[in-house]
Amino acid sequence: MAVRYGDESHEVWHGDALQVLNKIEDGSCGLIFIDPPYNIGKNFNGYQDKWPSDEAYIEWCEEWLALCVDKLTSNGSLYVMASTQSMPFLDLRLRRHVSILSRIVWHYDSSGVQARSYFGSLWEPILHCVKNDRDYVFNADAIKVAARTGAERKLIDYRKSVPAVYSAEKVPGNVWYFPRVRYRMAEYEDHPSQKPEALLERIIRASSNEGDTVLDPFAGTFTCSAVAQRLGRRSIGVEQDEDYVGVGLRRLGLAAELNGKVLRPLQKTHAVRNGRGAKPPQDTLALDD
Ligand SMILES: C[S@@+](CC[C@H](N)C(=O)[O-])C[C@H]1O[C@@H](n2cnc3c(N)ncnc32)[C@H](O)[C@@H]1O
């Protein structure tokens, strides 16, 4: 049975995504960010992310995808992450329900030993979809990045009717560089696939407005909800693991304990050793193409 925590603006659900999605009002979410288990055998606190077959996994994905589309407002946006292997199948299925505006590559650096006998994977795909491709939220000015090449060199764009210097800012392209969340970053939680706040910040700023409801049906450490809260949006996060629900309640400042367990921030070994807090991230700025 699913249990709801939180307040009027921020809901933290402990339960199965399909079960909770069925409780959410249709047409009520302006933005949905979906970062499901990838069917690659990760261990989420004891839960093994592996389906008996690719077909079984895709069928399961189809169930929550259809429900999520129902939850979107008429001008709502959906961002879906998946493994590189599964994304082509999800892409085909999603086209039946929504318009896919961008196929984004989230690229990151290597944080460990890389493959030596093939080209190691340093990116994950993200689909940016909308319910109505003639009416959707896209706050271009809120996510602009420095346009380094032309503007820095003070080049003149002679293609314009009145030649002018290149713009110093631009909307990012579809290849995004954000470092993965590493142990020494302040935002790090004990989870095998926590997404960077900077990645969520770009998505939430671009595709929602203040007061909109942002839904994350596979919340993990509730990064999406925490960033939504910081940016003045409402949030609904769903997670099946109790420990991760505790992380979410703590990150959102919604509870100090859960089922008798005090919700303390992660004690990091280097912080304990040198007596200082975790160092802030060194490289969380988005560097775009
Ligand atoms: C890829 S992680 C999400 C990480 C998250 N975006 C973050 O930044 O921390 C997927 C999460 O889905 C949870 N999960 C797996 N199956 C679920 C289900 N049926 N319902 C709800 N949560 C589920 C896992 O426990 C895991 O924490």
The ligand as an SDF file (V2000), in Angstrom:
LIG
                    3D

 27 29  0  0  0  0  0  0  0  0999 V2000
   17.4280    5.5970  -11.6790 C   0  0  0  0  0  0  0  0  0  0  0  0
   16.8670    5.7120  -10.0410 S   0  0  0  0  0  0  0  0  0  0  0  0
   16.2900    7.3910   -9.8990 C   0  0  0  0  0  0  0  0  0  0  0  0
   17.3800    8.3240   -9.4180 C   0  0  0  0  0  0  0  0  0  0  0  0
   16.8780    9.7460   -9.1850 C   0  0  0  0  0  0  0  0  0  0  0  0
   16.5840   10.4230  -10.4280 N   0  0  0  0  0  0  0  0  0  0  0  0
   17.8740   10.5640   -8.3740 C   0  0  0  0  0  0  0  0  0  0  0  0
   18.3330   11.6230   -8.8270 O   0  0  0  0  0  0  0  0  0  0  0  0
   18.2210   10.1160   -7.2830 O   0  0  0  0  0  0  0  0  0  0  0  0
   15.3910    4.7880  -10.0960 C   0  0  0  0  0  0  0  0  0  0  0  0
   14.6910    4.6400   -8.7520 C   0  0  0  0  0  0  0  0  0  0  0  0
   13.4480    3.9950   -8.9800 O   0  0  0  0  0  0  0  0  0  0  0  0
   13.1310    3.2100   -7.8240 C   0  0  0  0  0  0  0  0  0  0  0  0
   12.1240    2.2350   -8.2680 N   0  0  0  0  0  0  0  0  0  0  0  0
   12.3230    1.0710   -8.9440 C   0  0  0  0  0  0  0  0  0  0  0  0
   11.1350    0.4880   -9.2250 N   0  0  0  0  0  0  0  0  0  0  0  0
   10.1690    1.3000   -8.7340 C   0  0  0  0  0  0  0  0  0  0  0  0
    8.7540    1.2480   -8.7330 C   0  0  0  0  0  0  0  0  0  0  0  0
    8.0960    0.2330   -9.3050 N   0  0  0  0  0  0  0  0  0  0  0  0
    8.0730    2.2580   -8.1560 N   0  0  0  0  0  0  0  0  0  0  0  0
    8.7350    3.2950   -7.5580 C   0  0  0  0  0  0  0  0  0  0  0  0
   10.0780    3.3920   -7.5060 N   0  0  0  0  0  0  0  0  0  0  0  0
   10.7970    2.4190   -8.1050 C   0  0  0  0  0  0  0  0  0  0  0  0
   14.4670    2.6320   -7.4100 C   0  0  0  0  0  0  0  0  0  0  0  0
   14.4580    2.2780   -6.0280 O   0  0  0  0  0  0  0  0  0  0  0  0
   15.4340    3.7870   -7.7360 C   0  0  0  0  0  0  0  0  0  0  0  0
   15.6910    4.5640   -6.5740 O   0  0  0  0  0  0  0  0  0  0  0  0
  1  2  1  0
  2  3  1  0
  2 10  1  0
  3  4  1  0
  4  5  1  0
  5  6  1  0
  5  7  1  0
  7  8  2  0
  7  9  1  0
 10 11  1  0
 11 12  1  0
 11 26  1  0
 12 13  1  0
 13 14  1  0
 13 24  1  0
 14 15  1  0
 14 23  1  0
 15 16  2  0
 16 17  1  0
 17 18  1  0
 17 23  2  0
 18 19  1  0
 18 20  2  0
 20 21  1  0
 21 22  2  0
 22 23  1  0
 24 25  1  0
 24 26  1  0
 26 27  1  0
M  CHG  2   2   1   9  -1
M  END
$$$$
